[in-house]
Amino acid sequence: MPTELLGLGVTTMDYKGYDIQIFDRERMLIELVRYRSKIPINYYKEILRNYRRILPQLNAEKIRNYAESVPKSDKR
């Protein structure tokens, strides 16, 4: 992945008094879809079910922008 895309979707959260950098939910959804063939199908379906539950909390514009910015995986 190009280095300039590594910061795309990165957010900082406090964990036990420490600031850590993580990808936001929208970016993780994009990565899930990109690498779905690398994940066991039952686990993939479970994760998608969980995303459906939090759908109203997700930012559709972010998802659209991430999908356009991140290259498709050629490792399928």
ChimeraX attribute file (.defattr): number of C-alpha atoms within 10 A of each C-alpha:
attribute: neighborCount
match mode: 1-to-1
recipient: residues
	/A:1	9
	/A:2	7
	/A:3	7
	/A:4	7
	/A:5	13
	/A:6	11
	/A:7	11
	/A:8	15
	/A:9	17
	/A:10	15
	/A:11	13
	/A:12	12
	/A:13	14
	/A:14	9
	/A:15	8
	/A:16	7
	/A:17	7
	/A:18	9
	/A:19	11
	/A:20	12
	/A:21	13
	/A:22	14
	/A:23	17
	/A:24	16
	/A:25	19
	/A:26	22
	/A:27	19
	/A:28	15
	/A:29	18
	/A:30	17
	/A:31	17
	/A:32	16
	/A:33	15
	/A:34	18
	/A:35	15
	/A:36	16
	/A:37	12
	/A:38	11
	/A:39	12
	/A:40	9
	/A:41	11
	/A:42	9
	/A:43	11
	/A:44	16
	/A:45	13
	/A:46	11
	/A:47	13
	/A:48	14
	/A:49	12
	/A:50	10
	/A:51	16
	/A:52	12
	/A:53	9
	/A:54	10
	/A:55	11
	/A:56	9
	/A:57	11
	/A:58	15
	/A:59	11
	/A:60	12
	/A:61	10
	/A:62	15
	/A:63	18
	/A:64	12
	/A:65	13
	/A:66	20
	/A:67	18
	/A:68	10
	/A:69	11
	/A:70	17
	/A:71	12
	/A:72	15
	/A:73	12
	/A:74	7
	/A:75	8
	/A:76	9
